[in-house]
Amino acid sequence: MINSVTILFGFLIILKWFTEFTLNRLNRKHIQNSSGNIPDAFKEVMNQETYDKSVDYSLDKSRFAEIESIVDTALVIIFLGFGILPWLYDGLTGLLGGAVWAQSLVLMLITILIGIFSMPMEWWEQFRLENKYGFNKSTINLWVSDKFKGLLLTFLIGYPLLCLLLAFFNWFPKTWWIWGFIAFFAFQLLMVILYPMIIMPLFNKLSAMEEGELKKRLLALSVKTGFHAKTIQVMDGSKRSTHSNAFFTGFGRFRRIVLFDTLIEQLETDELEGVLAHEIGHYKKGHVPKMLIISALTGLGAFALLGWLSQSPWFIEAFGFTYHLGADGGINYQIVPAMLLFTILSGYITFWFGPLGNNMSRRHEYEADGFASAMINSPRPLISALRKLHEKNLSNLTPHPYYSRFYYSHPTLLEREDALNSSMMEEA
């Protein structure tokens, strides 16, 4: 059914794809123009052979992203434009009924079904693209196990939450979205503590860092910076990939530092100090509560919008769903179609706000870099660590400025080095 609403969202869907395509092509051309002899600015970062490999990796990722964008766009058009979504909903509702537990199950089953269509692309990226450049360390059995565990967790955690949300819809037809937001945000805060304790160990082995000079220096750094972490854990990220990372989780006495085993293998002790100081910098600069506040405001806005759309026949009926009313004229189970449509279509609105979030994230990275430089009295260890990580990860050293501004949550290597060196000169 073609109407003004479907035309509007059809335009947004195509516009998003066209923007992704244009930025991707600009970036690819920029990379190709920068290929050949390694630029002077990067001769201390990687050798010619590694640079050539990083260019090939970036180009292959660009081509894959272009195909992935086409596939995602086509699937959305098929599901929405050919009435598949309301057909699935009506069929499952007819089979399971309209009770809270049944409608929650309908929503979950359709969401999982849609997610299944992305799995071939995920498999290709993992076992073809990443494997080609030596990053993939996972196996088919491990990959399937991860998917199964993720699906099981979705049911165990997601299903009760959906039941609660739909119960709110029954109990408080006009203000359910407020109670829904409170419940989901409280759950989000709880998961900050529980995820590293319960969920993460299901996928990765976390072990206490061995006693020695490295642990002593890292714990001393945490004390110096006022972070006071009780433990440093090492995660076996190497069983899936050679990519590396470091992060901290939790609040208060639940706070812990986690380092990938690949990171420890790739960096020297002073470089690891620089990376850890950077991560602590996010905490000391208040980036975590700032992002939680933004997340809360965004979530509240999303629930408010969903509350309005769930009571808007023009939105639900535009895509082939029936706007159901109860016998007394009250709102009935149109909330599930509204949630399905919102889940699929909201990304075509939030896509345009991505650069704003990335701009804030880049500012936070600069601040964390500056904090790390001050805490270890030199920017050199962090610069050295960043160079090694860019080399080991075959990072794109020459992204197109428009592309990096739109997509990158971190400044480029040269931007971070320039900022770190400038801060050292200012202090001198």
N, C-alpha and C positions, 0 to 999 in steps of 0.2 A: 504494500500500500504506500503510494507516494503522496506526501503531504508536506506542508511547510516545515514541520519538525524534522522529518526524515531528510528533507533537502538540506536543512541547516547542518545536521550532524554528518550527512554525506559529504558536504563541503569541508567540514572540519577534519573528517577522516582523510580525505584526499589531500588537504592542505598540509596536514601533519606528515603524510608520506612524502609529499613533494619537498617539504623543508628538509626532512631527513635525507632524501636523495640528493638534494642540492648541496647540503653541507658535506655529505659524504664524498661527493664528486670533487668538491673544492679541496677537501683534505687530501684525497688520493692524488690529485694533480700536484698539490703542494709537496707531497712526499716524493713523488716521482721526480719533480724538478730539483729536489734536494739530494737525490741519489747520486751515485758515482763516487768521486773522491770524498772522503769524510771531511766535513767542515772543520776549520781550525778550532772552533769553539768546543768541539767534542773530541778532539784528539787525546785529551787526558781522561776521557770517560770510557772509551772503548776503541779497540783497534779496527782496522778497515774491514776485516772479515766479519767481526761481530756487528759492525755498523751495517754492512750489506744485509746480514741476516735479519737485523731489526727492521730494516726497510721492507724486506720481503714479508716479514711477519705482520707488519702494520698494513701492508697492502692486502694481504690475504684476509686479515680481520675486517678490513673495509669492505671487501667483496662479500664476505659472509654477512656482515651487517646489512648490506643492501638487499641480499636475498631474503634475510630474516624479516626485514621491514615489508617486503612485498608479500611474503607468506602471511604475516600477521594481519596486514591490511585486507588481503583476500579473505581470510577466515572471518574477520569481523563483518565484512560485506555479505558473505554467504550466510552467516548465522542470523544477521539482522535483516538483510534484504530479501531473503527467501523464506522467512517465517519459521525457521528451524527452532529458534529459541521459544516462541510461544507454543509451538507444536510439542517440544519436549516438556515444557512446563505443564501444559494441559494433560498430556499423556501420563506423566508421573503423578500429577494431582489426582487424576481419575483413578489411578491404581492405589495410591497411598492415602488419599483423603486430605482434609483441610485442617486437621488438628495441628497444634503447635509442633509436636514431635515430627509429624509427617511433613509439614511445610519446611521445617528446618532440614530434614533429610533430602527433600526435593532440591532445595537451594544448594546443599552441599554436593549432591550427585551431579547436578548440572555444572557447577563450578569445576569439579574434578574432571568431568568429561571434556570441558573446554581446555583445561590444562594439559590433558593428554596429547592434544594436537601439537603442543610445543615440544614434546619430548624428542621427536626425531631430530629437530634442530639442536637441542641440547646434546644429544648423543653425537651428532656430527661435530659440533664444536669441541667436545671433550676428546673423542677418539679419532678424529681426523685432523682438525686444525691444531689443537694443542699437542697432539701426539707427533705431528709433523715436525714441530720445533723442540721436541724433547721435554715439554712441560708436564705432560700427562703421566702420572704414576698410578692411576686408578686401574681397576680391572672391570670387566663387564659384571662379574658377580658383586663387586663392591658397589658399583653404580646402581644396579638393580636393588641391592640391599638398602642403599640410601633412599631410593625412591619409595620403597615399601615402608621404611621407617617414617619417612615424611608423611606418607598417606595415613599411616596408623596414628601419628600424632595429630594430624588434621582432624581425624574423627574424635580422638580422645579429648582434645582441647577445644577445637573449633565447634564441634556439634553442641556441647552444653552451652557455649556462649551464644550460639544462634538461637537455641531454645529459649534462653533468658531474654534475648533481644525481642523475639516474637511474643514472649509473654508480656514484656513491657508494652508492646503494641496493643495487646488485648486489654491490659489493666489501665493504661493511660493513653487512650487514642490520640489525644491532642499534644501531650508532652512526652511521649515515649522516647523521642530522640534525645531529650536531655538526660533521662535516666540511662539510656543506651550509651551515650557518650561517657557518663560517669563510670559505668561498669567497665567499658572497654579501656578507658584511660587508666583506671585502677589496675586492671589486668596487665596493661603495658608496663606499669611501674613494678608490679610484682615479678614480671618476667625478667626485668633487668637483674634481679637477684637470683631467681630460680634457673634462668637459662644456662649460665655456666655451671651450676651445681647439678642440674637434672638432665637438661636437654643435650647440651654439648657433649657430655661423656657418652651419649648413645651413638655418636658419630666419630668422635676422636678420643684418643687416650691422652689424658692430662696427668702429668707427673711432676712432682716437686723438682726444681732444679737441683742438680748435684752440688754438694758443698765444694767450695773452691774459690779462687780469686774472682772469677766472674760474678758469682752470686754475691760475694762480699761487697764488691764495688757497686753492683746494681742496687743492693739494699741500702748501702751507704748513701747513694744518690737519692733514693726515695726519702730517706730521713732528711737529707740536706734540703730537699725541695718541699718538705712538709707534707709529702704524700703518705708516708708511713704505711706502706703495704706490708701485710704480715707474711705474705708468701709470693714467690715467683714460680709460675708453672710453665712447663714446656709442653706444647701440643704437637702431636705427630702429624703435622700437615703434609709431610713428605710422602705419606702413603697415598695421597691423591694427586699432588702437584708439587713441582719444584718452586712455584711462586711462594713468597714469604710475606709475613705480616707480624705485627705486634699490636696489642691493645690492652686496655684494662676494663674490668667489668665490676658491677656492683656498687653499693654505697656503704659507707661506714666500715663496720667490722667485716662486712661481706666483700670488701674491695680486694681485688687481686690483679696481679700483672700476668699476662699470658704472652709468651713468645713462641713463634713457630720454630720447630727444630731446624728448618731450612734457613731461617734468619740467623740462628746461632752459627750454623756451618758457614755462612757466606760472609759474615762480618767479624772484625776484630773487636776486642773488648772495649776500646775507646769509642769505636763506631756504634756499638750496641748501647753504650752510655748516651750517645747523642740521640739515638732513636728513642730510647726510653725517656730521656728528658723531654723530647718533643711530645710524646704521648702524655706525660705528666703535665706538660704545658697546657694541653686542652682542658685538663681538670682544674689547674690553678687559675686559668684565665676565665673560668666560668662558662666554658663553651657547652658543657653538658646541660646545666640548667637552662641556658638560653635555648638550646635545641629542644628541650622538653617543653618549654613554654610555647615555642613555635609549633611543635607537634600538637600540643593541647589545643591551641587556637585553631589550627588547621583542622584537627579532628572535630572540634565543636562546629566549625563552619560546614564541614562535610555532613555531619549528622543533621544539622539544621536544614541544609539543602535537601537531603534525602527525606526528611520529615515533610518538607513542602511538596516534593515531587511525588511522594507516596499518596498524596491527596489531590493530585492533578490528573484528571482523566486524559487531558490532551497529550500528556507525556506517555502514559502507559498504553493508551489505545493507538497511538501513532505507530507503534512497532508491532501491532497485531495482537496484543494482549487484551483481555476483557477486564474492564474496571468493575470489580465485584463490590456490591453493597450488601450489608446484612439486611435481615428482614425488617429491622426497626429503622432502616435508613442509615445506620452507622457504618463506619469503615470496616471492611472485612479484610481478606487476605491479598489485597493488591500490593501489600508491602513487599512480598517476595518478588514479583515482576519488577517492581521499582528498584529493589536492591540488585537484581540481576543486571538491569539496564544501567544502573549507576556504576556498578563495578566495571562494566565494559566501556562505557562512554566517558567516564570522568577523566580518564587518561588523556583524552583529546582536548581537555581544557587545561589540566595541570601541566601538560607538556610545555605550554608557553610560559609557565612560571618557573620551569627548571633552571633557566639561567640566573634568576634572582637567588634561588637557594644555593646554586653553585658559586655565585659571587660571594655570598656570605661565608661559605665553606672555605673559599680561597683566602679570605681575610683571616679566618681562624687559623689556617695553616701557617700564614706569615707570622701571626702572633705566637703560635706554638714554636715555630722555628726560632724566633727571637728569644723566647724564654729559654729554650734549650741552649742557645749560644751563650746566654748570660750565666746559666747555671754551671756550665762546664768551662766557662772563661775562654771560649774560642768557638768559632763557627766551623773550624776545620774538620773535627770528627763527624759532624752531621753532614757536611758537604761530601766528605769521603764516602759515608754510608749511602747517601742519596745516589752518588755516581755508581757505586757498586750495584745497588738495587735496580737502577735503570739498565745497567748492563746485563745483569742476570735475568731480568724480566723482558729484555729486548724491547724496552719502552720506545714509543715514538718520540724522538727528540725534536722533530720538526713538524708539529701539527700546524694546520692553518689557523691563524689567529681567530677567525670567526668560529671555527669548529671548537677550538679549545675554550673559548669564552662561553659557548653555548652548552657544552657537555662536560667540561673538566671540573671536578670538584677540588682538584689540587692545582696549584700553579705549575707551569712547566719547570723543568730542571734549571734552565738558565735564569728564569725569573726568580726562583728560590735562591740560587747562588748569588745573584746580583743583590737581592735583599739582605742576605746574610753578610755578604762582604761589605755592603753599605753600612750596616749596623756596627760592624767591627771598626770601620773607619771613623764613624761618628763617636764611638766610645774612645778611640785613640785620640 
